[in-house]
């Protein structure tokens, strides 16, 4: 069974910079999501 199916992406707004981004999971209302750049910053701290 091949796994070449595209991952469903969801549009979201970054909780830090406010830019629109796409994430591979459905965002929850009570948790902020971050774009790739802001996520890296949060991960390093």
VMD Tcl script that builds the backbone (N, CA, C; Angstrom):
set m [mol new atoms 135]
animate dup $m
set s [atomselect $m all]
$s set {name element resname resid chain x y z} {
  {N N UNK 1 A 0.844 -1.192 0.000}
  {CA C UNK 1 A 0.000 0.000 0.000}
  {C C UNK 1 A 0.887 1.252 0.000}
  {N N UNK 2 A 0.894 2.014 -1.057}
  {CA C UNK 2 A 1.779 3.190 -1.152}
  {C C UNK 2 A 1.311 4.344 -0.267}
  {N N UNK 3 A 2.268 5.102 0.195}
  {CA C UNK 3 A 1.968 6.250 1.055}
  {C C UNK 3 A 2.249 7.561 0.333}
  {N N UNK 4 A 1.852 7.656 -0.922}
  {CA C UNK 4 A 2.120 8.852 -1.705}
  {C C UNK 4 A 0.969 9.851 -1.640}
  {N N UNK 5 A 0.028 9.640 -0.740}
  {CA C UNK 5 A -1.114 10.547 -0.601}
  {C C UNK 5 A -0.652 11.878 -0.026}
  {N N UNK 6 A -1.176 12.963 -0.581}
  {CA C UNK 6 A -0.827 14.291 -0.080}
  {C C UNK 6 A -1.395 14.475 1.319}
  {N N UNK 7 A -0.637 15.097 2.180}
  {CA C UNK 7 A -1.101 15.400 3.528}
  {C C UNK 7 A -2.041 16.596 3.458}
  {N N UNK 8 A -3.170 16.508 4.155}
  {CA C UNK 8 A -4.118 17.622 4.150}
  {C C UNK 8 A -3.537 18.783 4.939}
  {N N UNK 9 A -3.584 19.970 4.347}
  {CA C UNK 9 A -3.037 21.155 4.986}
  {C C UNK 9 A -4.168 22.113 5.346}
  {N N UNK 10 A -4.003 22.818 6.448}
  {CA C UNK 10 A -5.003 23.762 6.932}
  {C C UNK 10 A -4.393 25.149 7.016}
  {N N UNK 11 A -5.173 26.142 6.619}
  {CA C UNK 11 A -4.713 27.528 6.717}
  {C C UNK 11 A -4.852 27.997 8.161}
  {N N UNK 12 A -3.856 28.751 8.618}
  {CA C UNK 12 A -3.861 29.274 9.975}
  {C C UNK 12 A -3.120 30.602 9.987}
  {N N UNK 13 A -3.305 31.359 11.050}
  {CA C UNK 13 A -2.588 32.616 11.236}
  {C C UNK 13 A -1.596 32.429 12.374}
  {N N UNK 14 A -0.352 32.787 12.127}
  {CA C UNK 14 A 0.698 32.637 13.129}
  {C C UNK 14 A 0.374 33.467 14.366}
  {N N UNK 15 A 0.530 32.863 15.538}
  {CA C UNK 15 A 0.253 33.537 16.797}
  {C C UNK 15 A 1.291 34.590 17.148}
  {N N UNK 16 A 2.451 34.582 16.502}
  {CA C UNK 16 A 3.494 35.573 16.780}
  {C C UNK 16 A 3.497 36.701 15.755}
  {N N UNK 17 A 3.784 36.356 14.505}
  {CA C UNK 17 A 3.975 37.401 13.495}
  {C C UNK 17 A 2.690 37.767 12.753}
  {N N UNK 18 A 1.649 36.937 12.855}
  {CA C UNK 18 A 0.378 37.244 12.218}
  {C C UNK 18 A 0.303 36.880 10.746}
  {N N UNK 19 A 1.359 36.268 10.204}
  {CA C UNK 19 A 1.342 35.854 8.803}
  {C C UNK 19 A 0.470 34.622 8.630}
  {N N UNK 20 A -0.133 34.513 7.453}
  {CA C UNK 20 A -0.912 33.312 7.162}
  {C C UNK 20 A 0.043 32.198 6.784}
  {N N UNK 21 A -0.232 30.995 7.280}
  {CA C UNK 21 A 0.620 29.853 6.982}
  {C C UNK 21 A -0.258 28.621 6.816}
  {N N UNK 22 A 0.351 27.542 6.372}
  {CA C UNK 22 A -0.363 26.277 6.244}
  {C C UNK 22 A 0.293 25.278 7.183}
  {N N UNK 23 A -0.546 24.535 7.902}
  {CA C UNK 23 A -0.058 23.556 8.859}
  {C C UNK 23 A -0.682 22.195 8.550}
  {N N UNK 24 A 0.000 21.104 8.914}
  {CA C UNK 24 A -0.494 19.771 8.561}
  {C C UNK 24 A -1.504 19.188 9.555}
  {N N UNK 25 A -2.103 20.026 10.384}
  {CA C UNK 25 A -3.109 19.560 11.337}
  {C C UNK 25 A -4.160 20.638 11.509}
  {N N UNK 26 A -5.335 20.248 11.975}
  {CA C UNK 26 A -6.414 21.208 12.175}
  {C C UNK 26 A -6.131 22.002 13.448}
  {N N UNK 27 A -6.043 23.333 13.350}
  {CA C UNK 27 A -5.719 24.131 14.544}
  {C C UNK 27 A -6.862 24.120 15.551}
  {N N UNK 28 A -6.499 24.166 16.824}
  {CA C UNK 28 A -7.473 24.245 17.904}
  {C C UNK 28 A -7.633 25.708 18.295}
  {N N UNK 29 A -8.833 26.088 18.652}
  {CA C UNK 29 A -9.115 27.487 18.995}
  {C C UNK 29 A -8.353 27.947 20.239}
  {N N UNK 30 A -8.096 27.047 21.182}
  {CA C UNK 30 A -7.480 27.440 22.454}
  {C C UNK 30 A -5.957 27.394 22.457}
  {N N UNK 31 A -5.342 27.026 21.319}
  {CA C UNK 31 A -3.887 26.954 21.259}
  {C C UNK 31 A -3.370 27.750 20.069}
  {N N UNK 32 A -2.343 28.564 20.266}
  {CA C UNK 32 A -1.779 29.311 19.127}
  {C C UNK 32 A -0.997 28.383 18.215}
  {N N UNK 33 A -0.936 28.732 16.954}
  {CA C UNK 33 A -0.078 28.026 15.998}
  {C C UNK 33 A 0.942 29.022 15.475}
  {N N UNK 34 A 2.072 28.509 15.022}
  {CA C UNK 34 A 3.153 29.362 14.569}
  {C C UNK 34 A 3.594 28.959 13.174}
  {N N UNK 35 A 4.032 29.952 12.396}
  {CA C UNK 35 A 4.609 29.660 11.087}
  {C C UNK 35 A 5.948 28.947 11.315}
  {N N UNK 36 A 6.535 28.474 10.247}
  {CA C UNK 36 A 7.778 27.696 10.358}
  {C C UNK 36 A 8.891 28.492 11.042}
  {N N UNK 37 A 9.031 29.777 10.692}
  {CA C UNK 37 A 10.100 30.594 11.265}
  {C C UNK 37 A 9.882 30.836 12.764}
  {N N UNK 38 A 8.661 31.205 13.139}
  {CA C UNK 38 A 8.374 31.475 14.553}
  {C C UNK 38 A 8.425 30.189 15.376}
  {N N UNK 39 A 8.021 29.071 14.796}
  {CA C UNK 39 A 8.074 27.788 15.498}
  {C C UNK 39 A 9.520 27.450 15.857}
  {N N UNK 40 A 10.441 27.682 14.925}
  {CA C UNK 40 A 11.862 27.410 15.196}
  {C C UNK 40 A 12.349 28.271 16.362}
  {N N UNK 41 A 11.922 29.524 16.411}
  {CA C UNK 41 A 12.326 30.418 17.507}
  {C C UNK 41 A 11.815 29.900 18.842}
  {N N UNK 42 A 10.559 29.476 18.883}
  {CA C UNK 42 A 9.973 28.951 20.119}
  {C C UNK 42 A 10.669 27.659 20.543}
  {N N UNK 43 A 11.045 26.867 19.580}
  {CA C UNK 43 A 11.671 25.579 19.866}
  {C C UNK 43 A 13.067 25.757 20.456}
  {N N UNK 44 A 13.774 26.798 20.032}
  {CA C UNK 44 A 15.135 27.031 20.516}
  {C C UNK 44 A 15.141 27.606 21.933}
  {N N UNK 45 A 14.074 28.271 22.334}
  {CA C UNK 45 A 14.029 28.898 23.667}
  {C C UNK 45 A 13.515 27.956 24.717}
}
mol reanalyze $m
mol bondsrecalc $m
mol representation Tube
mol addrep $m
